[in-house]
Amino acid sequence: MTTTTTSASSIGSVNMGLAVPPFTPHAISVSLPTWRDNVDYEAGDKRVLDSMVSGYPRFFIHLRIRKLARICEQKFGASGELCLLFPSKKAADHCRAFMLDRATQEGVATNPYVRLVQYLICPEDTAGESPGIHQKARPHSSASTQSVELHIVLFPSDLFPVAKQFWQHTGMGISSRLADHCLSLLPDEHSPSHTPLPSSPISPKPTFRTPNKHYSVKHSPKTPSLGESRTPAFILQAQLNPSEPLSKDQDTYLEERYGRNLPLSAGTYAKRALRRRIAGVLVRDNADDGPGGPSAGAQDAQTGPSSRGVQDVTEDDVYLYPTGMTAIWNAHQLVLGARPPAKSVCFGFPYTDTLKILQKWGPGCHFLGHGLDSDIDTLETILATETASSASSTSTPPVLALFTEFPSNPLLRSANLPRLRALADKYDFLLVVDETIGNFVNVEVLPYADIVVSSLTKIFSGDANAMGGRCVIFRSSRIFIRTTFDDTSGPNKHAYSLVLNPKGRHYTTLKAHMRTAYEDIFFSEDALFVERNSRDFAQRIKIIDANTHAVCSFLYSRSVSSPNPPPSPAVKQVFYPTYITPEHYNACRLPEGGFGGLFSLTFTSLAASEAFFDALPCYKGPSLGTNFTLACPYTILAHFTELPWAAEYGVEEGLVRISVGMEGKELLLRDFEIALRAAEAVVCN
């Protein structure tokens, strides 16, 4: 692993609407460099929307997916119909059921006629079939390994807002890489290179920075860096005109030539390596590739007892999903299907889609949005009341499950897990902990949790170029879900795991449910990228932890909360586990663990928030857990239509959330001082 010492300010600006990171066909973030850009994006301003060629995948449907959807609408749709695309019939069925249910609840005027088309795409597939309710293209046996079974949900165009809710909340739509693969199998007239992508305003001389060296394949002298004189002509042209899209062949050339030699056939190895890495069973986690794929996924790779604190966890206990939210949604479906119906509890102010899942599927939820010890007092009252009201039914728990983040996003609060565990045991409900922000290098929450979830789209991957697969781990004790990839948010996205304790009270029922309910819809090419990116996960965490601690210490010293604040402070509060509920975080922190790479700031005025954000010289956009520093006005992006409600729980309109990267520590401090001076200048004036 090579540690970069590049300053955040040296990366150059990325114009509004372009991909973050730049020159990344499957980037999971988008540049929104000013406060006004973010506000206008949420307000639907044409200036911003027309410039966007990228975005967070669950909120912005990738241009390759849109192109494939238009082809499917022309081939199978009726007049006035739109569609969404899914990798399995089960996912499409769930989408259709959700749309019909929500359309009824929301009083949609049109007849909510939603139909499904099953479309098998083969390399030699040709157009011409007439659309039907369930349609398959003619298979070609010689290319069966490359064929894709696509499931299309067609609906009247005025139902699109309802369909988009399902796409956003569950993360089960196809990935942009899967869309690319489908397009490559279609006839030439449908190939991506025949349909130019929308362009956006650009600077005449954009900055082009060499990627970090750790992207390169080690011990491969034939692989040059992008800075060498033999740079292909199309790359030089992209530097001069970044709005001009690269063709699929050019994308593949870049990914394979410069350290991304990831054949699709190695997907099985990559998924096995991911399962082993997440389970903590690799004796030696070799960061290289063997003849068939990643060495960590080879059949003869040496494995042993799990290092995750639960020795009997194995790779067979880990199940991968395409996004983190898919894992959370499936965890909720698991407990809904395996236990008697009851409301869940959302404890603390969570990432927005977790709350939406608990509210829109099942009996609903109790929302205890502050996540403080006083909320546990309230929870005890709810549990006692529900128990008394259902005294005649001994099989029905007072609540189904409690979901909480450790620590929370964006307020970095950590729940009192020992106390919650005691209540879960007493009242027989499941405890689900999302450890995405803490991550399993820093914290161990499994002793207290039934289900632990954590996103691999974030720092587990780090490169912000793939959505993660969630995995489910079954072990002997409790349920443990850990996100292996997902997120990041309007501002985040995400993969997860779930562990069942064979000695636990509900293990047999939950295990049986998973045997029938689980399906692997994690596209192999996405798995290949996540696996490659995650090989140095633990080393990167240590660098990012140290960087973040240094930056937060500096900002805290200049805040209202400091013992010696400046005369006119701009920063009101620094939200980081060293300052926010530290006693609860430290109760789960590993001996060598840090405090994570995410923090948030509130300011003494909205003007100071805007000045700080605009002056901060780093990438600006949604998501978190990237190898580079990434900032966003979180409340604007996640709660624009409900700002007063969010403020009731301490999530202020002017809150700025920052995910710190691997840049040099001293240079990061310099860049944050630039932004802080801009904010303090506003306060002084």
C-alpha positions, 0 to 999 in steps of 0.5 A: 500500500502506498500512502498519498501525501497529496493535499486536498487542495491540490486535486483541482476543482471538479465542475458541478455535475461531473463524477467524483472521483473524476474520470470514473465511469461508475463513480458513486458520487457527484460534484456539488461544489458550492452550498448553492449548488446543493440547495438548487439540486434539491430544489430541482433547479434546471441549472444543476439537473441539466449538468449532472452526468453522475450521482449517488446510485440509489438517488440518481439513475446512472446514464447507462441504466437509463439507456438500457431502460429506454431500449426496454421501453421501446421493445416491451412498453406501451405508450406512456409507460416507463420502466425500472430494471432488476436482476431477479424476478423476486426483486421485480415482484417486490417492486410491483407489490410496493408500487401497488400498495403505495399507489393505493395509499397515496391515492394515485389517480391512474389505474395502477397497472404494473406489469413484469417482463422477463428478458434473457439477453444473449450476445447474439440477441436481436430485436423483433419479439413482440412485448408480453407480460413475461417475455424471453429473448431466444437463448443461444447456448454457445454464449450461456455464460455471458447471458443476462436475465433482466427483469423489467417492471413496466408502469404508467409514467405518473407512477414513477415517483412511487417506483423511485421510492422502491429503487432508493429505499431497497437498493435492489435495482441493477448496477451500472456495470450490469447495465453496461454488460447488458448493453454490450450483448445487444446489437451494435445499434444499441451499444453505448458508443452510439448514444452520446452521454449528456455533456456539461459545462467544463473549464477550458483546462481541467486538472488531471491528477495521477491516481494513487499508486496503490491502484496499480497491480504490484510486481507488474513492470509492464503496467505504466503510470498515467504520467508516462509518455506513452499515454494513449491518445484517448486519455490525453483527449479526455484531459482536454474535454472531460465531458466527452464520454469514453467508450466501453472499450476505453473504460475496459482498457483503463480498468485492466491496463492500470491495475484493474485486470478483473475478468468477469469469470473470476467473480466466484473467487472474488465473492469467496474472498469477500466472504472470507475477509468479512468472516475473518477466517483468512490465515494469510489475506494475500493481496494478489491474484491467482490463475482463476482470480483473487488468491484469497478466494482460491479453494486451497487458501488457508483458513482458520478460526474467525478473528471477529470475536466469534470463532465458529463463523465461517465463509459459508455464513456470509451472504452478499447483497448488491447494496447496503440498503438491500441488506438492511431491507432483507434483515428487516424482511427476515425478522418480519417473516420469522417472528410474530408481527410487531412494530420495530424501534428506530433508536437515534437519528439514522440515515434516512432510508433505514427509517423509511424501510421501518415505516413503509414495510410491516406494522411501522416503528417507534422513532426515538430520534435522539438516541440518548439514555433518556430515550432508553427510559422512554423505550422501557415505558413503551415495552412495559405498556406493549407487554401489558396490552398483549398479556393474553398473547405470550408469543407476541413480543412488545416490539419486533426489533430495535435498529440503531447505528454505532455511531450514528450518521450524522451526529456520531452518537453511540447508543448504550448497547449494554443497556439495550442488550439487557432490555432485548433479553428481557423483552425478547426482541432483536437488536440490530446495530449498523456499524458502518461508521465505526467499522469492525477494525475500530469497534466490536458490537457483536457481543451486544447485537443480534444483527450487525449491519455495515456498508462496504461501499464506504471505507471497506472499498474506499475507491468510490467506484462500486456499490457493495454487496451485503452479506449475511453471516450465521454464527452460534449466538446472536444475529450479526449483520455487517455491511460489506459494501453500500450508502453511501447517503442521498449522501450515503451508500453500501454491503452487509452481513447477518450472523445467527447464533445456533444456540440463540432462541430464534436461530432455527427459525431464522436460519430456515427462513434464510435458506428459502429467502436468500438469492445472490444478485450481486453482479460479479464485476461489482464484486471483483472491484469491491474485493480488489479495493478492500485488500488494504482496508485495515491499513487505510483505516489506521491512516484515516483514523489518525487524520480525522483525529488531528483535524477534529482536535484542531477544529474543536480548539477553535469551537465554542465548546473549547475550554479556550475558544477564540473571540469570535468562534464560527464552529459551534460543535464538533460531532466526533466520538471523542466528544459525543457520548465517548463512554458508550463508544469506548465500551465497544472500541477495540484495544487498537481501534480508533474513532473513525473517519467521519465527523460533522460540524455545526456553526454559529450562523448559517452564513458561517456554514456556507462560507466554510463549505464553499472555501473547503478545498476538497471534493464536495458531494454525497457519500462517505468512507472514501480514500479522499476527503469528501464533504457535503451539507448533509441536512440539505441533501438528506432532509431538504423537505423536512428541515424543521423536523430534522432540527428537532433532533439536533440535525441543523440546517447548516450542518456540514458532514466531512469524511476524511481521506488519506491525504497528508495530515499537515496538508489537511490541517492547512486546508481546513484552516483555510475554510475555518478562516473564511467562516470566522471572517463572516462571523467577525463581519 
